[in-house]
Amino acid sequence: MTLFNRNPIWKGKGVLRALMLFALATLIGVTGGIVSAKEDAKLQRAIEALRMASKARAAIVRAVAPSVVHISVEKAVTSPPERGRRRGRGAPDFFEDEFFRRFFGPRLPDSRRFRRRGLGSGSIVDSRGYILTNNHVIKNADRIIVKLKNGEEYVAELIGTDPPSDLAVLKIDAKNLPVAKLGNSDEIQVGETVIAIGNPFGLEQTVTQGIVSAKKRSQVGLTDYEDFIQTDASINPGNSGGPLINLKGEIIGINTAIYSRSGGSMGIGFSIPINMARQIMLALIDHGKFVRGFLGVVIQDINKELAEALGVRPKEGVLIANVGPQTPAGKSGIRQQDIILTFNGNSVKSTTALRNAVAGVRPGVKVPVDLLRAGKKMRLMVTIGEQPKNMRDAIQGPRSRLGRSGPRRGRPERILGIELEPLTQRLREQLGYQNRQGVVVSKVTPGGPAAEKGFRSDMLIERINSRVVRTVREFRTEIAKVKKGDSILMLVRSQNSSRFIVIKKP
C-alpha cells in the first residue's frame, strides 16, 4: 500500500481528479448563473408586459373619459301626511325605498315641499350634443344639468324616454364635443375584460374594471325588456347611465343597476346591450319615441315537462299558449300549441328572446316565422303590427269579470285534486269566458297534484292533450285514456292569460 501511494503516476491522477472536480463545480456555478439570468429576463419581460397592459388600459380610459358626463337633476318633492312617516323621524316612507335611495342620497329634514337632487352618468353619442343615459336617472326631473369632464356645465333638454327599456336621450347646446364610439355588444364574450366609467356617489370620472360575467340576463325584474350584460366591474349608485366599454374603447353597454343587499356593489351589475340601446336611441332622436312591434301571442318557455309532453327537446323554441284572432299572428295562421323555432331568420330559445326580437321589428314589416305544428315544420310570413297600449286586451279580449254570485250549478267531480263544473252561460259572464269552451275549476285540493302545479279556482281547462274538452264527461274521458305515470298536457285559462300545464297522472 505504501508503494502504491508513492507512485508518481497515481499522484498525477489525484491532481487530475481534483482539477476535474473543480471544473465541474465551476461549470455548475456558471450554469446556475445562466439559468438565473434567463429566469430574471423572463421575469423582467413579464413585468414589462404588465406595465404595458396597464398603460394600454390608461390610454383606453383617456380616450373614452371625455365623452362621459355627470348628470344631476332637481325634483320637487312633497312630503306625505304624518301617517306616512316613520317613527316620527320626519322622513316619508318612500325615501326608504331602495330605488329612491340609490340615486337621491340621504334623507332630508322634515318639510312639506322641497327640492331634491339626483345623480347619474351618461355618454355623448353624437357631435350634435345628444347624450344617452337611463330613464330612471332623469325621470320626473324639473331641471337636468350636464357637466363635462372639463368642468363645463349645460342645462340639458329631454329629447325622449323609453321606460320599458329604461333609456333616455338628452341634448345640450355645445360644439366640438368628444363623442363615444359605439361597439357591437353581440361580439362580447363571457370572460372578456370590460371597464365602467361613471360618477358613483358623486365621485366624478371613477373608473372600475372587471369581466363580463354573463350575457342575455332576463327575468331580473328591472325593465319590461331585459337582455342584460352582467359584469363584476364595480357599479354603484351614480354609475347609472354611464358606459361599459371593451378593450377597443367602444361602448358595449349602458350601466343600469346592481344586485345588492347593502346598497353597495356586490360584484353583480347589469348593463343594457348597446345594440338594443342604439336602436332605441336613434328612434328617440328621430321621432321622440320608440315604437315596438307586436305579434299578438301569449308564449311559454318549454321546460323539461312540457318538452316530454310535446315530444320535443327542452328550449327548442317557444310554445304558443294563446293567439289573438285579430292580431298579426292570428291573421297569419299561427295557432295555439304551435312552437316557434325561428323568428325573422334567428333561432328562438326563450320567451325573452322572442319578445325582444318582435319588439325590435318596425310595424308593417313582413318577417318569416318557422314553427313546429303537430311534429311538422312549416314557415309562415307575418306582417308585424304596432304594439298596443293594452296588449292583454288585444290578445285575450276585454275583461268582463263580475265575480261569482248565487249557487254553482253542476256536480263537480274530484279529479287530480280538483273539482270541476260545466261552463254555463252564467259562469261565462261572471268569469269573463265569453265565446270559450271548457270546464271550470271550482275547487283545488291543497297539496294535490293540481295545487302543486299552480291550479286555482275559476280557471278554465280548455284542452287535454290537444283535444278540446267541453264538458266534465269529456274531461274524464280524456283523462281515462292516459296511463298511470304518463304526462297530461292541459291548456288552462285565467283572467290574465292562457298557458300549458303538465301533470303526471297519479
SVG drawing of the C-alpha trace seen along z (x, -y; Angstrom):
<svg xmlns="http://www.w3.org/2000/svg" viewBox="-128 -76 135 78">
<polyline fill="none" stroke="black" stroke-width="0.4" points="0.0,0.0 2.9,-2.3 4.5,-1.8 1.2,-2.2 0.6,-5.6 4.1,-6.8 3.7,-6.0 4.0,-9.3 1.6,-8.2 -1.2,-7.9 -0.1,-11.2 -0.7,-12.7 -4.1,-11.1 -5.0,-12.6 -4.2,-16.1 -6.2,-15.4 -9.1,-14.2 -9.0,-17.4 -8.9,-19.5 -11.9,-17.7 -13.9,-18.2 -13.1,-21.9 -14.0,-22.3 -17.3,-20.5 -18.1,-22.8 -17.3,-25.8 -19.5,-24.6 -22.4,-24.1 -22.0,-27.5 -21.8,-29.1 -24.8,-27.1 -26.8,-28.2 -25.9,-31.7 -27.1,-31.3 -30.4,-29.8 -30.8,-32.6 -30.1,-35.2 -32.7,-33.6 -35.3,-33.5 -34.6,-37.0 -35.0,-38.1 -38.4,-36.3 -39.5,-38.0 -38.5,-41.4 -40.4,-40.7 -43.5,-39.7 -43.3,-42.8 -42.9,-44.9 -45.9,-43.2 -48.0,-44.0 -46.7,-47.6 -47.7,-47.9 -51.1,-46.4 -51.6,-49.0 -50.5,-51.8 -52.9,-50.5 -55.8,-50.5 -55.0,-54.0 -54.9,-55.0 -58.3,-53.5 -59.7,-55.4 -58.1,-58.7 -59.8,-58.2 -63.3,-57.5 -63.5,-59.5 -64.1,-63.0 -67.3,-61.6 -68.6,-60.5 -70.7,-63.2 -72.0,-63.8 -75.8,-64.3 -77.5,-66.0 -81.2,-66.5 -83.6,-68.6 -87.0,-67.3 -89.8,-69.0 -90.8,-66.6 -93.8,-66.9 -93.8,-65.1 -96.8,-62.8 -99.1,-63.3 -97.8,-62.4 -99.2,-58.9 -96.8,-58.2 -93.7,-59.0 -91.5,-56.5 -91.5,-56.6 -91.8,-60.4 -88.3,-60.9 -89.8,-63.2 -88.9,-61.3 -91.5,-59.9 -91.7,-56.2 -90.8,-56.3 -87.3,-57.7 -86.6,-54.3 -87.3,-52.7 -84.1,-51.2 -84.7,-52.7 -85.1,-56.2 -82.2,-55.9 -79.9,-54.6 -80.0,-57.9 -81.0,-60.6 -78.8,-60.1 -79.6,-60.5 -82.9,-61.7 -83.7,-65.4 -85.1,-67.2 -88.9,-67.4 -90.5,-69.6 -93.8,-69.7 -92.2,-70.7 -88.5,-70.8 -86.2,-70.2 -84.0,-67.1 -81.0,-66.5 -80.2,-63.2 -77.0,-62.0 -76.2,-59.8 -74.0,-59.4 -74.3,-59.5 -72.4,-59.3 -72.1,-61.8 -73.1,-59.7 -73.5,-62.4 -71.5,-65.6 -74.8,-67.5 -74.9,-67.2 -77.0,-64.0 -76.4,-62.1 -77.6,-58.6 -78.5,-57.7 -81.0,-55.8 -84.7,-56.9 -84.7,-56.4 -81.8,-58.9 -83.9,-61.8 -87.4,-60.6 -89.8,-63.4 -86.9,-65.9 -87.7,-69.6 -84.1,-70.5 -81.3,-68.5 -77.7,-69.7 -74.9,-68.0 -71.3,-68.5 -68.5,-67.6 -65.1,-66.3 -63.5,-69.7 -65.9,-71.2 -68.3,-73.0 -72.0,-72.7 -75.1,-72.9 -78.8,-72.7 -80.0,-69.7 -83.1,-69.3 -85.0,-66.0 -85.4,-64.6 -87.2,-61.3 -87.6,-58.4 -88.4,-54.7 -89.4,-53.4 -89.8,-49.8 -86.1,-49.6 -85.1,-52.3 -83.3,-54.5 -83.4,-58.3 -81.8,-60.8 -80.8,-64.3 -79.3,-67.2 -77.0,-70.0 -76.2,-73.1 -72.5,-72.7 -69.9,-72.4 -66.8,-70.3 -67.9,-67.7 -66.0,-64.4 -68.1,-61.5 -68.0,-58.0 -67.6,-55.1 -70.4,-52.5 -69.4,-48.9 -71.1,-45.6 -72.5,-44.0 -73.2,-40.8 -69.5,-40.2 -68.6,-40.5 -67.9,-37.1 -68.2,-36.0 -64.9,-36.4 -63.7,-39.4 -62.4,-42.4 -64.6,-45.5 -64.3,-48.9 -67.0,-51.0 -66.8,-54.8 -69.2,-56.9 -69.9,-59.1 -70.7,-56.8 -71.8,-58.7 -70.9,-61.9 -67.3,-60.9 -66.8,-62.1 -64.9,-60.1 -64.5,-57.0 -63.1,-54.0 -63.5,-50.4 -62.5,-47.2 -64.0,-43.6 -65.1,-40.9 -68.3,-40.0 -69.9,-37.6 -72.9,-36.6 -74.9,-37.6 -78.6,-37.8 -79.7,-38.0 -83.5,-38.3 -86.3,-38.0 -84.2,-40.2 -87.3,-42.4 -85.7,-45.7 -87.3,-46.6 -90.0,-45.2 -87.5,-44.3 -84.4,-42.7 -81.3,-41.3 -78.6,-42.4 -74.9,-42.1 -73.8,-41.0 -70.5,-42.3 -68.4,-42.2 -66.9,-45.6 -67.9,-47.7 -71.1,-49.7 -72.6,-51.8 -75.3,-54.4 -74.4,-57.2 -72.9,-54.9 -76.4,-54.5 -76.5,-55.7 -72.7,-55.5 -70.8,-53.3 -69.5,-49.8 -66.6,-49.7 -64.5,-47.0 -60.7,-47.0 -61.2,-48.7 -62.6,-51.7 -66.1,-51.1 -69.3,-51.3 -70.9,-47.8 -73.4,-48.5 -75.2,-51.2 -74.8,-50.5 -78.3,-50.3 -78.5,-48.6 -76.8,-46.5 -77.8,-43.5 -77.2,-44.5 -78.3,-43.7 -76.5,-46.7 -76.8,-49.4 -73.2,-49.0 -71.6,-46.9 -71.5,-43.1 -69.9,-42.2 -73.2,-41.8 -74.0,-44.7 -76.3,-44.9 -75.9,-46.8 -78.2,-47.3 -76.5,-45.9 -75.6,-48.8 -77.1,-47.0 -80.5,-47.3 -79.8,-50.8 -78.6,-52.1 -81.9,-51.2 -84.0,-52.8 -81.7,-55.9 -81.9,-56.6 -85.7,-56.3 -85.9,-58.7 -83.6,-61.2 -85.6,-61.0 -89.1,-60.6 -89.1,-61.3 -90.4,-57.8 -89.7,-54.1 -92.5,-52.1 -92.3,-48.4 -93.5,-45.6 -96.5,-43.4 -97.2,-39.7 -100.2,-39.0 -99.5,-35.8 -99.1,-34.5 -95.9,-32.4 -94.3,-30.0 -90.7,-28.6 -90.5,-24.9 -89.3,-23.2 -88.5,-19.6 -92.1,-18.5 -93.6,-20.4 -90.9,-19.1 -91.7,-15.5 -95.4,-16.0 -95.0,-17.7 -92.3,-15.3 -89.6,-18.0 -86.3,-19.0 -86.3,-21.4 -85.7,-25.0 -86.5,-24.0 -88.4,-27.2 -91.2,-28.7 -94.8,-27.4 -97.8,-29.4 -100.3,-29.3 -102.8,-31.7 -103.3,-33.7 -105.5,-36.8 -107.7,-36.2 -107.4,-39.7 -103.7,-40.1 -100.8,-39.8 -100.2,-36.2 -103.8,-35.2 -104.2,-36.7 -101.1,-34.9 -102.3,-31.5 -100.3,-30.9 -102.2,-28.6 -102.4,-27.7 -99.9,-25.0 -97.6,-25.9 -93.9,-26.0 -92.0,-29.0 -88.5,-27.8 -87.1,-30.9 -88.3,-34.5 -87.0,-36.7 -84.2,-34.2 -82.9,-34.0 -83.4,-30.9 -85.7,-31.4 -84.8,-29.6 -86.7,-31.6 -89.7,-33.8 -87.4,-36.7 -85.6,-36.3 -88.8,-36.2 -90.3,-39.2 -87.2,-41.3 -87.0,-40.2 -90.6,-41.1 -90.3,-44.4 -87.3,-45.3 -89.2,-44.9 -90.7,-48.0 -94.5,-47.8 -95.6,-47.0 -92.6,-44.8 -93.3,-41.2 -91.0,-38.6 -90.7,-34.8 -91.6,-32.6 -90.6,-29.0 -92.7,-26.8 -93.5,-23.3 -97.1,-22.1 -98.0,-18.6 -94.5,-17.4 -94.2,-19.1 -92.1,-22.1 -93.6,-25.0 -93.0,-28.6 -95.4,-31.5 -95.0,-35.1 -96.2,-37.6 -96.8,-41.3 -95.8,-42.8 -98.2,-45.3 -97.7,-48.2 -97.7,-47.3 -101.0,-48.5 -101.1,-50.1 -103.0,-47.2 -101.6,-44.0 -103.6,-41.8 -106.9,-43.0 -105.6,-43.0 -104.9,-39.3 -107.4,-38.0 -110.2,-40.4 -111.6,-42.9 -112.2,-41.7 -115.7,-41.0 -115.3,-39.6 -118.3,-40.3 -117.4,-37.8 -119.4,-34.7 -122.8,-35.1 -125.6,-32.6 -125.3,-28.8 -122.9,-26.9 -124.5,-24.6 -123.4,-21.1 -121.9,-18.3 -118.2,-18.8 -116.0,-15.7 -112.8,-15.3 -110.1,-14.7 -106.4,-15.1 -107.0,-17.1 -109.5,-19.5 -113.3,-19.8 -114.9,-20.7 -118.2,-22.1 -119.6,-22.9 -119.1,-26.2 -122.6,-27.6 -123.6,-30.9 -123.9,-32.4 -120.3,-31.4 -119.1,-32.7 -120.5,-36.1 -119.3,-36.1 -115.8,-34.9 -115.2,-36.6 -115.1,-33.4 -117.4,-34.5 -117.1,-32.5 -115.0,-29.9 -115.3,-26.2 -114.1,-24.1 -114.7,-23.1 -114.3,-25.4 -112.1,-24.5 -114.4,-25.2 -112.0,-23.9 -108.4,-22.9 -107.3,-20.3 -104.4,-21.7 -101.3,-19.6 -102.8,-17.7 -101.1,-17.4 -103.1,-20.3 -102.3,-22.6 -98.6,-21.9 -98.8,-22.9 -100.5,-26.2 -104.1,-25.5 -106.6,-27.9 -110.3,-28.2 -112.1,-29.7 -109.5,-28.6 -110.9,-27.3 -109.5,-24.0 -109.9,-24.1 -107.8,-21.2 -106.4,-17.9 -103.5,-16.5 -104.5,-18.7 -108.2,-17.7 -110.8,-20.3 -113.0,-19.4 -116.5,-21.0 -117.9,-19.0 -116.8,-17.3 -117.6,-14.0 -115.3,-14.7 -112.6,-15.8 -113.0,-12.5 -112.9,-10.5 -109.6,-12.1 -108.0,-11.6 -109.0,-7.9 -107.0,-7.5 -103.8,-8.5 -101.8,-5.7 -100.7,-6.0 -97.4,-7.9 -97.8,-9.5 -98.0,-13.2 -101.2,-15.1 -100.9,-18.3 -103.6,-20.8 -104.3,-24.2 -105.7,-26.4 -107.0,-30.0 -107.3,-32.5 -108.3,-36.1 -104.8,-37.3 -103.6,-34.7 -103.5,-31.2 -100.8,-28.7 -100.0,-25.0 -99.5,-22.9 -98.2,-19.4 -99.4,-17.0 -98.3,-13.4 -101.3,-11.1 -101.1,-9.6"/>
</svg>
